[in-house]
Amino acid sequence: MHRMIRNMVNRLTNTDSEAGTSRLPAAKPLPGLYRAGSALVGTGLAVAAAIFAAGLLSGEASAQGYPSSGVSLANYDLAASGFVTPAGMPPIGAPGMMGMSGSPVMPVGYNSGCDAGGCGALPMQACMDRMVCGTCGGGGGCSCNGMLGSGGILGKLRSGGTGCLFCRGAGCTACKELPFGYAGSCLASAVSLLRPYEEAGICNQRWYDISLEALFLDRQIKGTSSSVIAQRGSGTSGTPALSLNSDGLDDLEAGVRASVAFIWGVGGNVELTYMGGNEWKEGASATADVIGTNLEGNLYSFLTDFGTDPVAGGFDDTDRSTTQSIEARSRFHSAEFNYRRRTMFPYCRFQSSWLVGLRFMRYDDGLRYSTQGQTRLTVGTTTTIQDRFFNADSDTENRLFGPQTGFDFWWNVAPGISLGLGAKGAWVQNDVDRSIQISANSLVPQNVVDGDQRGTILTDLELKGIYRLSHSLTLRGSYYVLAVDDIAFGGMDFQANSSPQSVTPGNLTYDSLTLQGFTVGAEYMW
C-alpha cells in the first residue's frame, strides 16, 4: 500500500510530460525551491490517500458486523482468561458482561442454560417445562436429582466434579431419567427448598438476638428406686407394694428455654436466659389383697418399719390399711445472666466462646402420702365401724444461687450448618425450706416448718446443632443434661408423738438430681 502511494506521488510531481515536451520557453526553477515544493505536495497527497484507504477498510468492517471504531478482537483471548469472545460480541469484559461501546449481538444459547451452570439452579425448576433449559437436550441439571438440589449440603460437590458427564458437569436430560424419573426430580427439588442459607459463608460468627426452644426433661434421683413406702404383710415377711419409683416422675415433661442477647463490645455480648416451667406430677396406689373379718387390710407403712416399731401391729392410722397411695410433684426453674466472648479459629472451620455470669435455680419437690382403712368394733350387742386414715404432705423448696463459668465450641460443617458442644459449672449456695402438714384419726392437725443451708455444685452439658434457613431464621436443637450434687427432696422423715400430740421433723434428705432431655426450637436475628 505504501509503495503504491509513493509511486503515485512520484508521477504527479514529475516535471516531464508523457505527451511530449512543451515548446514554450520555461523559466529555470530554483533548485532549492523545487525540492521543497515537491516534498510538501508529496506528503499531503500521502496523508489524503491513507485517510481514504482507512475509510474503505472501516466501511468493510462495519458491513461485517464489527464495531465501527476499529477491527474486532473476536476470537482473541488477550487477557489469557480462558474465555473466547464470539464474533459480534464486544471485546471488553468476560462472558455475560456488557461491553463498553456498540450494540452487542447475543448469539443463540450463549451464556444460558448449562453454559452458565444454571440448569436446575432455581427452586422447583425440575417441575417446570422440560424445555426450560434451552441447551443440553432441554433437561434440568444434575442438581435436579441432588439430595438437596443445587444448594444445600451436597450442592457444592457439583462444583468440584460430578458423576454426570454432560453439559460441562451441570447436567442434562440424561440426569433426569435416573430412578423415579421426572417425579423424582420434582420431589428432590421440593426438598431443595429446605437447603441451608449459605450467603453468610463459613466465617460467619455465631450470633442470635432471640432464641426460643421447647424443653423436654425427665427427672432422675439417685438412690430412690428402692425406697419402699408400703408392703403387704408386716415385718420381713412382707412383699413391697408401693415405692417411690412407682410415681412415674421419670417421664419427659415439657418446658421452655428462652434467651436474648445484646452486643457488648467487639466479639462480646450479654445473654439473659430462662429455662424451666417443667412440672412433674404423678401418683400411684396399692390395695390390700387380704381383708380380715374386722375389715382390716394387710398393708403396712414404712413409718412403723412395716408394723414392727414402736409396737407390733403398727399404728391404727398408718397400718393394717386397705389402701395406701403416694403423689409426687416437682417443679424446675432456672435463670442466667452471662457475659460471653466469642473468637474465630484460623480458616473459620472452628469457633468458640467463654462466659462468666450468675446462675439461679429453683427446684421444688413435694410428696403426699395417704393411708385409709377401717376397723369393725363390737361392744356387747353394738357393732361400729371406725374409719382410720393418715395424710402427710411435705413441700421442699431448693433455691440455688451463685457464680458460674462455661464455654462452647462449634464446628462449622458447612455454611449454614454447625455442630457444637457447651458446658457450664457453678458453685452455688442452696437455701432449703421445708413444710410438713399432717392429719390423722388419732392426731390433731399438725404443721411443721424447718430449713437448711449448704453449698453445692451445679453443672450442665449440651450437645447442639443449628441449621440456618435464612438470614434471620435458624433452626436449633440439642441434647441437654443438668446435674446438681445436693438437692433436698420432699420426704416423710418425722416422728409423731401421742402425748402430747405433736410432730418432730427429722433430718432433711439430700441426694443428687439429674435432669436430662432434649430441646428443639429456633433463633431469630434482626
Secondary structure, 3 states (H helix, E strand, C coil): CHHHHHHHHHHHCCCCCCCCCCCCCCCCCCHHHHHHHHHHHHHHHHHHHHHHHHHHHHHHHHHCCCCCCCCCCCCCCCCCCCCCCCCCCCCCCCCCCCCCCCCCCCCCCCCCHHHHCCCCCCCCHHHCCCCCCCCHHHCCCHHHHCCCCCCHHHHHHHHHCCCCCCHHHCCCHHHHCCCCHHHHHHHHHHHHCCCCCCCCCCCCCCCCCEEEEEEEEEEEECCCCCCEEEEECCHHHCEEEEEHHHCCCCCCEEEEEEEEEEECCCCEEEEEEEEEEEEEEEEEEEECCCCCCCCCCCEEEHHHCCCCCCCCCCCCCCCCECEEEEEEEEEEEEEEEEEEEEEECHHHCEEEEEEEEEEEEEEEEEEEEEEEEEEEEEECCEEEEEEEEEEEEEEEEEEEEEEEEEEEEEEEEECCEEEEEEEEEEEEEEEEEEEEEEEECCEEEEEEEEEEEEEEEEEEEEEEEEEECCCCEEEEEEEEEEEEEEEEECCCCEEEEECCEEEEECCCEEEEEEEEEEEEEEEECC
